[in-house]
């Protein structure tokens, strides 16, 4: 087995011309092109017909996170603009939802554009008129750790939650490679039609192509859908700068699943389980390893998966059914209907998939951890897939076209 720690990211390069990066989505979500990869063959269709390429009785798993307006622009009295990009809540809050529901003030880890112009302790102010009253948002620089800053945000209408304040003051944070300002239409189009739980700073883009029309067609074919919630952090765009993967720190993300979801997974283990997006796939595969850790006693205190540990568990593997049943048993013991856990798992060539055998995903940046995941899933044929997409005018990255990839059992 390949040890992914020794992989060089340079082996996952390809040439992506700037004009192939989609700057805007298509007028119709489900009209995007769909590349289908199965048993070494590549074919084409559009998303509206994705159900034709998925067997009946399959289970599709979607990520129902919602992108928040995490970009805040403040103007100093001197005229300089400081951009605050809200990454994740301060560790004093148990999860993103709790932080989003704070009233009056909240602390958040942020990236700051123009940080050198912002003096420690200086309070920035932004005002708007809301419900005929002046609504004021203040930002106070607390401290700095690594690349990020701790910022305290406070507002004068105590009836508003932080989620509502972001909605009023903030802008949707488009990915850095979409080189334009966010427009009004992005507030709708950079969300999936089923987005529900607020907390992401990037969309789970594989799901952007799905519409009610597509869901109706899937239902007619008895293809089930189910949801996990994983809040996507800005780390998903973090470039790999190290020579080998051993020295790259993977971003950690929180996810939530219900007990009934895990039971549904068990019922579909002998059928096709298709992850819509890399975030759904990371969640599903992480569930297996959490179940393994419960067997060994390693998972009883903290339900989390670190970056490399799954590659050291090879001797301790158990059946998927047993792993998932372990989690359900643990949830019963704890009196939980929802499981919230943390995963830093890096899925790269050498990883042995446990749950997912189909993946719906967009086309990813060269030398990215997302491309490593695709390579782990379909092997060296990732080059065949990407060469085809480049040759036949597929649109790339978040607002681009996508693919349905089948893994060989």
C-alpha positions as CSV (number, residue, x, y, z in Angstrom):
1,X,0.0,0.0,0.0
2,X,1.2,3.5,-0.9
3,X,2.0,5.6,2.2
4,X,0.3,8.9,1.4
5,X,2.7,10.7,3.7
6,X,5.5,10.2,1.1
7,X,3.5,11.5,-1.9
8,X,4.8,14.6,-3.7
9,X,2.1,17.1,-4.6
10,X,4.1,17.8,-7.8
11,X,2.8,14.5,-9.1
12,X,-0.8,15.9,-9.1
13,X,-0.2,18.9,-11.4
14,X,-2.0,19.7,-14.6
15,X,-2.2,22.8,-16.7
16,X,-5.5,24.8,-16.0
17,X,-5.8,27.8,-18.3
18,X,-7.4,30.8,-16.6
19,X,-10.2,30.9,-19.2
20,X,-11.4,27.4,-18.2
21,X,-12.2,28.6,-14.6
22,X,-16.0,29.4,-14.5
23,X,-16.5,32.9,-13.3
24,X,-20.3,32.6,-13.2
25,X,-22.7,29.7,-13.0
26,X,-24.9,28.6,-15.9
27,X,-28.4,30.1,-16.1
28,X,-29.9,26.7,-15.2
29,X,-28.2,24.7,-12.4
30,X,-29.0,21.3,-13.9
31,X,-27.9,22.2,-17.4
32,X,-24.2,21.9,-16.4
33,X,-22.2,19.2,-18.2
34,X,-21.7,15.9,-16.4
35,X,-18.7,13.6,-17.1
36,X,-19.3,10.0,-16.1
37,X,-16.4,7.8,-15.3
38,X,-17.1,4.0,-15.0
39,X,-14.8,1.0,-15.4
40,X,-12.2,3.0,-17.2
41,X,-14.6,4.6,-19.7
42,X,-15.5,8.3,-19.9
43,X,-18.9,9.5,-21.3
44,X,-20.8,12.7,-21.1
45,X,-24.3,14.0,-20.3
46,X,-25.9,16.8,-18.3
47,X,-26.9,16.9,-14.6
48,X,-30.6,16.9,-15.4
49,X,-30.1,13.2,-16.5
50,X,-27.8,12.1,-13.6
51,X,-30.4,9.6,-12.5
52,X,-29.9,7.7,-15.7
53,X,-26.4,6.9,-14.6
54,X,-27.2,5.8,-11.0
55,X,-28.7,2.3,-10.3
56,X,-32.1,2.1,-8.6
57,X,-32.1,1.8,-4.8
58,X,-28.9,3.7,-4.5
59,X,-28.4,6.2,-1.6
60,X,-27.2,9.7,-2.4
61,X,-25.7,11.6,0.5
62,X,-25.7,15.5,0.4
63,X,-24.1,18.1,2.6
64,X,-26.9,20.6,3.7
65,X,-24.6,23.2,5.1
66,X,-25.4,26.9,4.3
67,X,-22.8,29.5,3.3
68,X,-22.8,32.5,5.6
69,X,-22.0,36.1,4.5
70,X,-18.5,35.8,6.1
71,X,-16.9,38.8,4.4
72,X,-17.1,42.1,6.3
73,X,-15.7,45.3,4.9
74,X,-15.0,48.2,7.4
75,X,-13.8,51.7,6.4
76,X,-11.5,53.5,8.7
77,X,-12.1,57.2,9.4
78,X,-8.9,57.8,7.3
79,X,-10.5,56.1,4.3
80,X,-8.6,52.8,4.4
81,X,-10.6,49.6,4.0
82,X,-10.1,46.6,6.3
83,X,-11.6,43.3,5.3
84,X,-12.5,40.8,8.0
85,X,-13.1,37.3,6.8
86,X,-14.8,35.1,9.5
87,X,-13.1,31.7,9.5
88,X,-14.4,29.9,12.5
89,X,-15.8,30.6,16.0
90,X,-13.5,31.0,19.0
91,X,-13.0,27.7,20.9
92,X,-15.1,29.0,23.8
93,X,-18.2,27.9,21.8
94,X,-18.9,24.2,21.5
95,X,-19.9,24.4,17.8
96,X,-20.6,26.8,15.0
97,X,-24.4,26.8,15.5
98,X,-23.9,28.0,19.1
99,X,-21.6,30.8,18.0
100,X,-24.0,31.8,15.2
101,X,-26.9,32.1,17.7
102,X,-24.9,34.5,20.0
103,X,-26.6,37.9,20.8
104,X,-24.9,41.2,21.4
105,X,-21.3,40.0,20.9
106,X,-19.2,37.1,19.7
107,X,-15.5,36.2,19.2
108,X,-14.4,34.7,15.9
109,X,-11.1,33.7,14.3
110,X,-10.6,35.8,11.2
111,X,-8.3,36.6,8.3
112,X,-7.7,40.3,8.0
113,X,-7.0,42.2,4.8
114,X,-5.1,45.3,5.6
115,X,-4.1,44.1,9.1
116,X,-1.1,46.4,9.2
117,X,-3.5,49.4,9.1
118,X,-5.4,48.1,12.2
119,X,-3.9,49.0,15.5
120,X,-4.4,46.6,18.5
121,X,-7.4,47.7,20.5
122,X,-8.7,50.1,17.8
123,X,-12.5,49.6,17.3
124,X,-13.8,49.6,13.7
125,X,-17.4,50.6,13.1
126,X,-19.9,50.0,10.4
127,X,-23.5,51.4,10.3
128,X,-26.6,50.6,8.4
129,X,-30.3,51.5,8.7
130,X,-32.4,48.5,9.7
131,X,-36.1,48.6,10.6
132,X,-35.9,52.5,10.6
133,X,-33.2,52.4,13.3
134,X,-29.4,52.7,13.1
135,X,-27.7,49.4,13.5
136,X,-24.1,49.5,14.4
137,X,-21.5,46.7,14.1
138,X,-18.2,47.1,15.9
139,X,-15.0,45.0,15.5
140,X,-12.3,44.9,18.1
141,X,-8.9,43.3,17.5
142,X,-8.2,41.0,20.4
143,X,-5.0,39.0,19.5
144,X,-3.2,37.1,16.8
145,X,-2.2,33.5,16.5
146,X,-0.4,32.1,13.4
147,X,-2.2,33.5,10.3
148,X,-5.5,34.3,12.0
149,X,-6.7,37.0,14.3
150,X,-9.2,36.8,17.2
151,X,-11.8,39.5,16.7
152,X,-14.7,40.5,18.9
153,X,-17.8,41.6,17.0
154,X,-20.5,43.4,18.9
155,X,-23.8,45.1,17.8
156,X,-26.4,47.4,19.3
157,X,-29.6,45.4,18.6
158,X,-29.6,42.6,21.2
159,X,-32.6,40.9,19.5
160,X,-30.4,39.9,16.5
161,X,-28.3,36.8,16.4
162,X,-24.8,36.8,14.9
163,X,-26.2,34.9,11.9
164,X,-28.7,37.7,11.3
165,X,-26.0,40.3,11.7
166,X,-23.8,38.6,9.1
167,X,-26.7,38.5,6.7
168,X,-27.2,42.2,7.1
169,X,-23.6,43.4,7.0
170,X,-21.6,40.7,5.2
171,X,-21.1,39.5,1.7
172,X,-20.9,35.9,0.3
173,X,-17.2,34.9,0.2
174,X,-16.5,33.7,-3.3
175,X,-13.5,31.4,-3.7
176,X,-10.2,33.3,-4.3
177,X,-9.9,32.0,-7.8
178,X,-13.1,33.6,-8.9
179,X,-11.5,37.0,-9.5
180,X,-14.5,39.3,-9.2
181,X,-16.6,40.9,-6.5
182,X,-19.7,39.0,-5.2
183,X,-22.9,40.1,-6.8
184,X,-26.5,39.9,-5.7
185,X,-27.1,36.7,-7.7
186,X,-24.3,34.9,-5.8
187,X,-26.3,35.0,-2.6
188,X,-28.7,32.5,-4.2
189,X,-26.4,30.7,-6.7
190,X,-23.5,30.0,-4.3
191,X,-25.9,28.0,-2.2
192,X,-27.4,24.6,-2.9
193,X,-31.2,24.5,-3.2
194,X,-31.3,22.4,0.0
195,X,-28.8,24.5,2.1
196,X,-30.2,24.5,5.7
197,X,-27.7,24.9,8.5
198,X,-25.6,28.1,8.5
199,X,-21.9,27.8,9.1
200,X,-19.8,27.4,5.9
201,X,-17.5,29.9,4.3
202,X,-17.4,27.9,1.1
203,X,-20.2,26.1,-0.7
204,X,-20.2,22.3,-1.1
205,X,-20.1,22.9,-4.8
206,X,-21.0,19.4,-6.1
207,X,-24.5,20.0,-4.9
208,X,-25.0,23.3,-6.8
209,X,-26.2,21.5,-9.9
210,X,-29.1,19.7,-8.2
211,X,-32.7,21.0,-8.6
212,X,-36.1,19.9,-7.6
213,X,-36.5,18.5,-11.1
214,X,-33.5,16.3,-10.6
215,X,-34.7,15.2,-7.2
216,X,-38.1,14.2,-8.7
217,X,-36.3,12.1,-11.3
218,X,-34.2,10.4,-8.7
219,X,-37.3,9.6,-6.6
220,X,-39.0,8.0,-9.6
221,X,-36.1,5.6,-9.8
222,X,-36.3,4.9,-6.1
223,X,-32.9,6.6,-5.5
224,X,-32.9,7.8,-1.9
225,X,-31.4,11.1,-0.7
226,X,-30.1,11.8,2.8
227,X,-28.1,14.6,4.4
228,X,-25.1,15.2,6.6
229,X,-24.0,18.6,7.8
230,X,-20.3,19.5,7.4
231,X,-19.4,23.2,7.6
232,X,-16.8,23.9,5.0
233,X,-13.9,26.1,6.2
234,X,-11.6,28.3,4.2
235,X,-9.0,25.6,4.7
236,X,-10.5,23.7,1.7
237,X,-8.6,26.3,-0.5
238,X,-5.4,26.0,1.5
239,X,-2.6,25.3,-1.0
240,X,-0.1,22.5,-0.4
241,X,3.3,24.2,0.0
242,X,5.3,21.3,1.4
243,X,7.5,19.0,-0.7
244,X,5.7,15.9,0.6
245,X,2.2,15.5,2.1
246,X,3.8,14.5,5.5
247,X,4.4,18.3,6.1
248,X,1.0,19.6,5.0
249,X,-1.4,20.3,7.8
250,X,-4.9,19.3,6.7
251,X,-7.8,21.5,7.8
252,X,-10.2,20.1,10.4
253,X,-14.0,20.4,10.0
254,X,-16.9,19.7,12.2
255,X,-19.8,17.5,11.0
256,X,-23.1,16.4,12.3
257,X,-25.2,13.3,11.5
258,X,-28.4,11.9,13.0
259,X,-28.8,8.4,14.4
260,X,-31.5,7.7,11.8
261,X,-29.0,8.6,9.1
262,X,-26.5,6.0,10.3
263,X,-29.2,3.4,10.5
264,X,-30.2,4.2,6.9
265,X,-26.5,3.8,5.9
266,X,-26.4,0.3,7.4
267,X,-29.5,-0.6,5.4
268,X,-27.8,0.5,2.1
269,X,-24.4,-1.2,2.7
270,X,-25.1,-3.8,0.1
271,X,-26.2,-1.2,-2.4
272,X,-24.5,1.9,-4.0
273,X,-23.7,4.8,-1.7
274,X,-22.9,7.9,-3.6
275,X,-21.3,10.9,-1.9
276,X,-22.4,14.2,-3.4
277,X,-19.2,16.2,-2.9
278,X,-15.9,15.7,-1.2
279,X,-17.2,17.0,2.1
280,X,-20.0,14.3,2.2
281,X,-17.3,11.7,1.3
282,X,-15.0,12.8,4.1
283,X,-17.9,12.6,6.5
284,X,-19.0,9.1,5.5
285,X,-15.5,7.7,5.6
286,X,-14.8,9.4,8.9
287,X,-17.8,7.7,10.4
288,X,-16.3,4.3,9.7
289,X,-13.1,5.2,11.5
290,X,-15.0,6.7,14.5
291,X,-16.7,3.3,14.8
292,X,-13.2,1.6,14.7
293,X,-11.9,3.9,17.4
294,X,-14.9,3.0,19.7
295,X,-13.9,-0.7,19.3
296,X,-10.4,0.0,20.5
297,X,-11.4,2.4,23.2
298,X,-9.6,5.3,21.5
299,X,-12.8,7.2,20.6
300,X,-14.6,7.3,23.9
301,X,-13.4,10.7,25.1
302,X,-13.3,12.7,21.9
303,X,-15.1,11.9,18.7
304,X,-12.5,13.1,16.3
305,X,-10.2,11.8,13.5
306,X,-6.8,13.3,13.1
307,X,-5.0,13.7,9.8
308,X,-3.0,10.5,9.5
309,X,-4.3,8.1,12.1
310,X,-6.5,6.0,9.8
311,X,-3.4,4.9,8.0
312,X,-2.1,3.4,11.2
313,X,-5.3,1.5,11.9
314,X,-4.9,-1.1,9.2
315,X,-4.5,-4.0,11.7
316,X,-7.6,-3.0,13.6
317,X,-10.2,-2.8,10.8
318,X,-13.6,-4.2,11.4
319,X,-16.7,-4.6,9.1
320,X,-18.5,-1.4,8.1
321,X,-21.7,-2.7,9.7
322,X,-20.0,-3.3,13.0
323,X,-18.3,0.1,13.0
324,X,-21.6,1.9,12.3
325,X,-23.4,-0.1,14.9
326,X,-20.7,0.8,17.4
327,X,-21.6,4.5,16.9
328,X,-25.3,3.9,17.3
329,X,-24.7,2.0,20.5
330,X,-22.5,4.8,21.8
331,X,-25.2,7.4,20.9
332,X,-27.8,5.3,22.8
333,X,-25.5,5.2,25.8
334,X,-25.0,9.0,25.7
335,X,-28.7,9.7,25.0
336,X,-27.8,11.4,21.7
337,X,-29.9,11.7,18.6
338,X,-27.3,13.7,16.8
339,X,-23.5,13.0,16.6
340,X,-21.2,16.0,16.2
341,X,-17.6,15.1,15.5
342,X,-14.5,16.6,14.1
343,X,-12.4,15.2,11.1
344,X,-9.0,16.2,9.8
345,X,-8.8,13.0,7.6
346,X,-6.7,13.4,4.5
347,X,-7.8,11.0,1.8
348,X,-5.0,10.4,-0.7
349,X,-3.7,7.5,-2.9
350,X,-3.2,4.6,-0.5
351,X,-6.5,5.1,1.3
352,X,-8.8,2.1,1.3
353,X,-12.4,3.2,0.9
354,X,-14.9,1.7,3.3
355,X,-18.4,3.1,2.6
356,X,-18.5,5.2,-0.6
357,X,-18.4,3.7,-4.1
358,X,-19.8,6.7,-6.1
359,X,-18.7,10.3,-6.0
360,X,-20.3,13.4,-7.6
361,X,-17.8,16.2,-7.7
362,X,-16.6,19.3,-9.6
363,X,-13.2,19.6,-11.2
364,X,-10.6,20.7,-8.7
365,X,-7.4,22.8,-8.7
366,X,-4.1,21.3,-9.6
367,X,-1.9,20.2,-6.7
368,X,-4.8,20.4,-4.2
369,X,-5.9,18.0,-1.5
370,X,-9.2,17.6,-3.3
371,X,-7.4,16.3,-6.4
372,X,-5.6,13.8,-4.1
373,X,-9.0,12.6,-3.0
374,X,-10.1,12.0,-6.6
375,X,-6.9,10.2,-7.3
376,X,-7.4,8.0,-4.3
377,X,-10.9,7.2,-5.6
378,X,-10.3,6.3,-9.2
379,X,-6.5,5.9,-9.3
380,X,-4.3,7.2,-12.1
381,X,-7.3,7.5,-14.3
382,X,-7.8,10.9,-12.8
383,X,-5.6,12.1,-15.6
384,X,-7.8,10.6,-18.2
385,X,-10.8,12.3,-16.7
386,X,-9.2,15.7,-16.4
387,X,-7.6,15.4,-19.9
388,X,-11.1,14.7,-21.3
389,X,-12.7,17.6,-19.4
390,X,-10.0,20.0,-20.7
391,X,-10.2,18.7,-24.2
392,X,-14.0,18.9,-24.4
393,X,-14.6,22.4,-23.0
394,X,-15.8,21.5,-19.5
395,X,-15.9,24.4,-17.1
396,X,-13.7,24.1,-14.0
397,X,-13.9,24.7,-10.2
398,X,-16.8,25.9,-8.0
399,X,-19.1,27.4,-10.6
400,X,-18.1,24.9,-13.3
401,X,-19.3,21.5,-14.5
402,X,-18.9,18.2,-12.7
403,X,-18.5,14.5,-12.8
404,X,-19.9,11.2,-11.5
405,X,-17.1,8.9,-10.7
406,X,-17.5,5.2,-9.9
407,X,-14.9,3.4,-7.9
408,X,-14.0,-0.2,-8.8
409,X,-15.0,-2.6,-6.1
